[in-house]
Amino acid sequence: MSMAVEDLIRNYIAHNILFSNKGYPYPDDTSFLDNGIVDSINVMEIVMFVEENFHFKVRDEEIIPDNFDSVAALTAYIQRKRTPAVQPGA
């Protein structure tokens, strides 16, 4: 059974950014930036993590707080990108 998107994100941030073995200690809607969880370098690390693990290209204009500022926002962004757009008339 594969891990949920949220679990993958939490694990990545806990281990690679917070350097914690105790897991991700914040609620999923906690702002990464407002709470000092990530800095600009970490954002680029998260972008690379997303591209490598979810197999799509993150466009520069998508690297905004609405998409990358919490576990919940990042999960929603990934789910939107992984769901094919419905074509009109389909």
N, C-alpha and C positions, 0 to 999 in steps of 0.2 A: 504494500500500500504506500502510495507516495504522500509526502508531506503536503499540507495545505500551504498556499502561497504565504499566508501570514506567518506560519511557523518557520518557513525558509528565511523570510526577512528578519524575523526576531532573532533566529539563531545566527544569521550572518552578522547583524549589528552587535549582538552580545559578544561574539567571539572575535570579530575583526576590527571593531571600532571601540567598544567598551572594554575589550580584553577581559571579559567575565566568563567564568565557568558556571555561574549561577543562573544564567538565562537573562532574558530581557526584562528589566525591572519596572517598566512603565506601562500605563494603559496604551492601547493601540492608537488612540487619538492624540497622544502627547506630541506636541510640536518638537521636532528635532532641533530646529534653529533656536526657538525661543528658550529652550531648556539646555542649550549648550551640548546636546547629545552628539551633533555632527558639526563639522566646519566645511568650508568650501572644498577642501581636498577629499574629505569623506564623501561628499556628494558625488564627486567623480568616481570614487571607489564603488559607491552604490550603483551608479550608472553602469559601470563595467560588470558588476555582479548581476544586474538585471539582464543585460545583453547576453552574458554567458549562460545564465541559468534558464532564461525564458525565451531565448532564441529569436529576438527581434532587435532592430536598431532603434535606439533612443535618439530622436532628433533633438538638435540643440534647443529649439524653441519649446520643447516639452520639458526641459529641465527647469521647472518652476516649482515654487512651494506647493501649489495646488496638487502637484503630482508626487513630490518627493519630500514632504515635510512631516510625515508621520507614517507609522506602519499602516494605518487605515488608508491614508491617501495613496501610498505606494501600491498597496494591494488593489485598490480600485483602479488605478492607472494600469497596472499589469493586466487585470481582468478585461478592461476595455480594449487594450492592445491585442489580447489573445482571442477576443471574440470577433469573428469576421463581421464586417459591416453588412447590413442587409441592403441588397441592391434594389433600387426602385423597380417595381414591376416583377419582382421575383416571386 
